[in-house]
Amino acid sequence: MGSISPLLANIYLNYALDLWADRWRRQQARGNMIIVRYADDFVVGFQRRSDGERFLKELRDRLRKFNLELHEEKTRLIEFGRHASENRKKRGEGKPKTFDFLGFTHICGKSRRKLFTVIRRPKRKRRHAKLKEIKEQLRRRRHDPLPEVGQWLQTVLRGWYGYFAVPYSYPVLLSFRRRVVELWLHALARRSQKGRVTRSRMKGIADRWLPPPRILHPHPWKRLHVTT
């Protein structure tokens, strides 16, 4: 069942969750509602908090019928959106809470024109896990030819940018690359004390093999824009 399991799970959740949630949205919701699901991870947005509270209660009952349950540590109701900061400020509360979805942390922010926007940044735990993986691989590849390691790291970074290079993520991507350079320098230093790589030489090596970050994906509203 291995390779087909994700497909079966998706079909199962389509009935247990998707169809039911769509019916709930049309028949029960008093305000706007949206649901986004990928595999078994999903986010639901509500215009009215009361809708969110009712939906969460009824969702638990719905899933229980299929011997399913929510991951309680990841399940919460938060105030999020264009009015969240202003509303929380009036109540004397702090900044709006964030949420994680598909490897990104989603943050209530503002654009350069001071308009509300959702800022997405690579999830901290995801970054740390990837850097830990790179560090371990560099340890194993310590005696491999430098061009071979450089090509491998280049592929790793391009893959990372390919997924995470969204608007407003540039500072995090730049920090990630800097950390990769530091890890590579450390690995080269441990390889041999003779001909030790200086930081100035390391900069040249990094410039040769490690591509700098650049935003690859446009804003969601641009991707969804249709002209007729």
C-alpha positions as CSV (number, residue, x, y, z in Angstrom):
1,M,0.0,0.0,0.0
2,G,3.0,2.3,0.5
3,S,2.9,4.4,-2.7
4,I,-0.9,4.5,-2.9
5,S,-1.4,5.4,0.8
6,P,-1.3,9.2,0.3
7,L,-3.8,8.9,-2.5
8,L,-6.2,6.9,-0.4
9,A,-5.8,9.3,2.5
10,N,-6.6,12.2,0.2
11,I,-9.7,10.4,-1.1
12,Y,-10.8,9.6,2.5
13,L,-10.4,13.2,3.6
14,N,-12.2,14.5,0.6
15,Y,-15.3,12.8,1.9
16,A,-14.6,13.1,5.7
17,L,-13.6,16.8,5.6
18,D,-13.7,18.6,2.2
19,L,-17.3,17.9,1.2
20,W,-18.6,18.3,4.7
21,A,-16.7,21.6,5.2
22,D,-18.0,23.0,1.9
23,R,-21.6,22.1,2.9
24,W,-21.0,23.7,6.3
25,R,-19.7,26.9,4.6
26,R,-22.8,27.2,2.4
27,Q,-25.4,26.2,5.0
28,Q,-24.0,27.2,8.4
29,A,-21.5,30.0,8.1
30,R,-22.8,33.5,8.8
31,G,-19.8,35.2,7.3
32,N,-17.2,34.5,4.7
33,M,-15.2,31.3,5.1
34,I,-12.3,29.6,3.2
35,I,-10.5,26.3,3.7
36,V,-7.2,25.3,2.2
37,R,-6.0,21.7,2.6
38,Y,-2.8,19.9,1.5
39,A,-2.8,16.2,2.4
40,D,-3.7,16.1,6.1
41,D,-2.7,19.7,6.9
42,F,-5.3,22.4,6.5
43,V,-6.1,26.0,7.5
44,V,-9.6,27.5,7.7
45,G,-10.4,31.2,7.7
46,F,-13.5,32.8,9.0
47,Q,-14.9,36.4,8.9
48,R,-16.6,35.8,12.2
49,R,-15.0,34.3,15.2
50,S,-18.4,32.7,16.2
51,D,-18.3,30.7,13.0
52,G,-14.8,29.5,13.8
53,E,-15.8,28.4,17.3
54,R,-18.9,26.5,16.0
55,F,-17.0,24.9,13.1
56,L,-14.2,23.7,15.4
57,K,-16.6,22.0,17.7
58,E,-18.6,20.4,14.9
59,L,-15.4,19.4,13.1
60,R,-14.2,17.4,16.1
61,D,-17.6,15.6,16.1
62,R,-17.4,15.0,12.4
63,L,-13.9,13.5,12.5
64,R,-14.7,11.3,15.5
65,K,-17.2,9.4,13.3
66,F,-14.2,8.3,11.1
67,N,-12.0,7.5,14.1
68,L,-9.9,10.6,13.3
69,E,-8.9,13.5,15.6
70,L,-7.2,16.8,15.3
71,H,-3.6,17.4,16.4
72,E,-4.3,19.5,19.4
73,E,-0.9,21.2,19.6
74,K,-1.4,22.5,16.1
75,T,-5.1,23.3,16.4
76,R,-6.1,26.8,17.6
77,L,-8.2,29.8,16.8
78,I,-6.3,33.0,16.3
79,E,-7.2,36.5,15.2
80,F,-5.5,37.1,11.8
81,G,-6.1,39.5,8.9
82,R,-6.1,43.1,7.9
83,H,-7.9,44.3,11.1
84,A,-6.1,42.0,13.6
85,S,-3.3,44.5,14.5
86,E,-5.7,47.4,15.0
87,N,-8.2,45.3,17.0
88,R,-5.6,43.9,19.3
89,K,-4.0,47.3,19.9
90,K,-7.4,48.7,21.0
91,R,-7.7,45.8,23.5
92,G,-4.1,46.5,24.8
93,E,-2.9,43.2,23.4
94,G,0.3,42.4,21.5
95,K,1.0,41.7,17.9
96,P,-1.3,39.2,16.1
97,K,-0.2,35.6,16.4
98,T,1.3,33.8,13.5
99,F,0.6,30.3,12.1
100,D,2.6,27.7,10.2
101,F,1.4,26.0,7.1
102,L,3.3,24.1,4.4
103,G,6.7,25.0,5.8
104,F,6.0,28.8,6.0
105,T,5.3,31.0,9.0
106,H,2.5,33.4,8.1
107,I,2.6,36.8,9.6
108,C,0.3,39.9,9.6
109,G,2.4,42.6,8.0
110,K,2.4,45.7,5.9
111,S,3.7,46.3,2.4
112,R,6.0,49.1,1.4
113,R,2.9,51.2,0.8
114,K,1.8,50.5,4.4
115,L,-1.1,48.3,3.2
116,F,-1.9,45.0,4.9
117,T,-0.2,41.9,3.5
118,V,0.5,38.4,4.7
119,I,4.3,37.9,5.1
120,R,5.5,34.4,4.6
121,R,8.9,33.3,5.9
122,P,10.5,29.8,6.0
123,K,9.5,28.1,9.2
124,R,12.3,28.4,11.8
125,K,12.3,24.6,12.7
126,R,12.4,23.8,8.9
127,R,15.5,26.1,8.5
128,H,17.3,24.6,11.5
129,A,16.6,21.0,10.4
130,K,17.9,21.7,6.9
131,L,21.1,23.3,8.2
132,K,21.6,20.4,10.5
133,E,21.3,18.1,7.6
134,I,23.7,20.1,5.5
135,K,26.2,20.1,8.4
136,E,26.1,16.4,8.6
137,Q,26.5,15.9,4.9
138,L,29.5,18.3,4.9
139,R,31.1,16.2,7.6
140,R,30.7,13.1,5.5
141,R,31.9,14.9,2.3
142,R,34.8,16.6,4.0
143,H,37.4,14.9,1.9
144,D,35.5,15.1,-1.4
145,P,36.8,17.4,-4.1
146,L,35.8,21.0,-3.6
147,P,34.0,21.4,-7.0
148,E,32.0,18.3,-6.2
149,V,30.9,19.6,-2.8
150,G,30.2,23.0,-4.4
151,Q,27.9,21.6,-7.1
152,W,26.0,19.6,-4.4
153,L,25.6,22.7,-2.2
154,Q,24.5,24.7,-5.3
155,T,21.8,22.2,-6.0
156,V,20.7,22.3,-2.3
157,L,20.4,26.1,-2.3
158,R,18.6,26.3,-5.7
159,G,16.1,23.7,-4.4
160,W,15.6,25.8,-1.2
161,Y,15.1,29.0,-3.1
162,G,12.8,27.2,-5.6
163,Y,10.3,26.6,-2.8
164,F,10.9,29.4,-0.2
165,A,11.9,32.4,-2.4
166,V,8.6,34.2,-2.0
167,P,8.1,38.0,-1.4
168,Y,9.4,39.3,1.9
169,S,11.5,36.2,2.5
170,Y,14.8,37.6,1.2
171,P,16.4,38.5,4.6
172,V,15.8,34.9,5.8
173,L,17.1,33.4,2.6
174,L,20.2,35.6,2.8
175,S,20.8,34.5,6.4
176,F,20.4,30.9,5.4
177,R,23.0,31.2,2.7
178,R,25.4,32.9,5.1
179,R,25.0,30.0,7.5
180,V,25.7,27.5,4.7
181,V,28.9,29.4,3.9
182,E,29.9,29.2,7.6
183,L,29.3,25.5,7.7
184,W,31.3,24.9,4.6
185,L,34.2,27.0,5.9
186,H,34.2,25.0,9.1
187,A,34.2,21.7,7.2
188,L,37.1,22.9,5.0
189,A,39.0,24.0,8.1
190,R,38.6,20.6,9.7
191,R,39.8,18.8,6.6
192,S,43.4,20.0,6.9
193,Q,45.3,22.5,8.9
194,K,47.7,22.9,5.9
195,G,46.6,25.5,3.4
196,R,43.8,26.6,5.7
197,V,41.0,28.5,3.9
198,T,40.8,32.1,4.9
199,R,37.6,34.0,5.0
200,S,38.6,36.1,2.0
201,R,39.3,33.0,0.0
202,M,36.1,31.5,1.3
203,K,34.2,34.4,-0.1
204,G,35.5,33.7,-3.6
205,I,34.6,30.0,-3.2
206,A,31.1,30.9,-2.1
207,D,30.6,33.4,-4.9
208,R,31.7,30.7,-7.4
209,W,29.4,27.9,-6.2
210,L,26.6,29.3,-4.0
211,P,24.0,31.3,-5.8
212,P,22.7,34.4,-4.0
213,P,19.0,34.4,-3.1
214,R,16.5,36.2,-5.2
215,I,12.7,36.2,-5.1
216,L,11.4,33.7,-7.6
217,H,7.7,33.7,-7.0
218,P,5.4,36.7,-7.4
219,H,2.8,37.9,-4.9
220,P,-0.2,35.6,-4.8
221,W,-2.5,38.3,-6.2
222,K,-0.3,38.5,-9.3
223,R,-0.4,34.7,-9.7
224,L,-4.1,34.7,-9.5
225,H,-4.7,37.7,-11.7
226,V,-6.7,36.9,-14.9
227,T,-7.3,39.3,-17.8
228,T,-10.1,38.7,-20.3
